[in-house]
Structures are given as structure tokens and as C-alpha cells.
């Protein structure tokens, strides 16, 4: 499998590239990112379009294991990290647990609902692997906001996810992407600081 390693700097460049692709045929009124992996991408794209940026969570069971072993993962050689990521993608671990716990980041739902100008939504994540998170988040947004237009974007998309949920815009297809948002990244502590200090609209 092809692999792309992204630093905080190169992730910003990829996010701007994605924004310019989106701009060709869509102008969002708001960017909603799937937390936490989509945060930096969503922020860069929302800054590019000068629109609000809010978060929504799609949590699946089993994520706590990575949290526990992340200090070890950060110091193992890159080729082993890549092998582990490839094994994760090939194993159907994400398909086994399809159900996600979807909830808005803090008070964002009430803020979005009370903004009558929001119609065109851009939903952003770092990588769409199976499509289940993207699909269930879209359903949640439609359920909460009603008649809106949602288009989706990610740095990378796996072709198999199209059977579950179409992704409208991407920079890569069928790549392993390693980003600062991954708990095994050496830049993860810096990403975590940026995420924890994120601005919540309305505050």
C-alpha cells in the first residue's frame, strides 16, 4: 500500500489544496469536522472560505486501546507503524463495530441551529476508511438541521467506502496516511495542545 506521511506543516498544505478543489464547484456556509482527526483540516478549510468551523464526534468502541499504548507506538520504527496500520486496514476491525456514538462538540448544535443562514455544509475528516462514520454523522446532521445540503471531503478516501457513503472531494485515494492526529505520531502532543485550545464558536 502507498503511504503518505504528513507533518503539521504539510497537512496544512494538503488542506489548502483540498479547499481549492472544493472551491471549483461548492461554497460552504459552514465547515463541520469529525473530531478529532478532522479538526486541523476543517480549520484550514474554514479559514480559507472565511466561514465558521464546528466539531462533531463519531466514537466507536475500542479506541481506548490506542490511548493506552500510544507512548510506545510513538517510539517504534516507522516501518512497523506502517505495517500495523496496513494490518488494521486489511483486517475488518472497523466493519465489525459499525455503530458510532455521534454527538456535537460542546454547544455547537444550538449555535448552528440558531444560524438561519446555514444551508450548504462541508463535512470534513482526515481519511474515510469504511464510510460508516461519515454516513452516520451525515444522518445526525440531517436529523438535527433538516433541509441542508451536505458535501463531504477528506485528505484520503478508500474506494471501498463509496459503497457506504460517497466522499465528494479528496486529495488521495487508497493511501495509508500518517498524520499528527494519530496517537503514534511524534507530533501528536503538539496536535493535542492545538485541539485542546481550539476556539468554540459562540464563546
LOMI-842490 format. One record per residue (C-alpha): residue in one letter; z, x, y. Coordinates in pm, whole numbers, plus 50000, padded with zeros to 5 digits. Layout:
% LOMI-842490
AZXY
...
% end
This chain:
% LOMI-842490
X500005000050000
X499195011950352
X502225018250571
X502765019250947
X505885034951094
X506825021251435
X509315036351679
X510785016851969
X508025031152188
X505135024051953
X506504989251879
X506214981652250
X502604993552246
X501834971851943
X503494941952111
X501364946152424
X498254949352207
X499214916752036
X499784899852374
X496294909552491
X494774894952175
X496694862452227
X495654860952593
X491994857152497
X492434820752394
X496054809752442
X498634809552720
X502164801052608
X504734783152825
X507504799852625
X507894825952352
X510254818352065
X511104847951844
X512554846751496
X515804865951525
X516454893551486
X513284910851378
X511034893351628
X513214899951932
X511634931252082
X508114918452012
X508884884552163
X510484900252469
X507494922752539
X505044893852496
X507104870252714
X507304896952986
X503534901052964
X502964863653015
X505944860553252
X507444831553055
X510924825252908
X511884840652574
X514374824452336
X515524830751981
X515784810551665
X517284822251334
X515894818450982
X518504832350745
X518204834450370
X520894842550118
X521214878650007
X520754895550345
X524314908250338
X523474934450074
X521244953550316
X524024952850575
X526434969250334
X524114996950214
X522245003050543
X524155035450631
X522935050350301
X519385037550348
X519115054850685
X519595089450537
X517415087450225
X513925102850240
X511115082250390
X509045081250071
X511975065049886
X512375039050163
X508685031350134
X508935027949755
X511905004149792
X510024983250049
X506944981949827
X509094971049532
X510704943949748
X507294930349847
X505894930849495
X508964915049336
X509014878049421
X512544880749561
X511674862049884
X509884834549692
X512874828249467
X515034817949763
X512634797149973
X515194777350169
X516184791450508
X519114782550730
X517394775451064
X519394774351386
X518824781651756
X520234812151930
X523294800252126
X522424773052384
X518664777752372
X517824743552225
X519344723952514
X517674747352765
X514254743152604
X514664705452563
X515544701252928
X512464720053045
X509784693553077
X507034719153142
X507104733952791
X504194723252576
X502504754952446
X504844775752229
X504214810152083
X506354816951774
X506754854151701
X508054875351413
X507664911851314
X505994905950976
X505054874450788
X505584882350420
X505674848850236
X505324824350527
X508404804350432
X510474814850734
X507614808050976
X506884773950820
X510494762050825
X511014774351182
X507864755651292
X509184724051125
X512524728451304
X510824732551642
X508634701951589
X511684682151478
X513714692251783
X510994692352051
X508454667051934
X504834668652053
X504344705452128
X501584729952038
X502774759751830
X500794791151762
X502164819851561
X501954857751593
X503254888651414
X502604925851408
X501714923251037
X500714894650810
X500404894150432
X497354874350319
X499324855750053
X501424839350329
X498384819450451
X498844795450157
X502244786150301
X501804789950679
X498884802450887
X499544830751132
X497194828351430
X497464863851567
X498304897651416
X497604934951454
X497704944251083
X497064927250751
X498754936650424
X500594966950561
X504144978050498
X505614981050847
X508765000950907
X510364992951240
X513584999951435
X514664964451343
X515034974850978
X518594983550883
X517365015350714
X515815028651038
X517455057451226
X516715038051545
X518455006651418
X521725013651606
X519725015851931
X517884983551848
X521204966651772
X522514975952118
X519384961752281
X519674929952077
X523384925152145
X522774929452519
X519824905252524
X519684880552809
X520144844152712
X518184821752950
X520414798753146
X523354823253155
% end
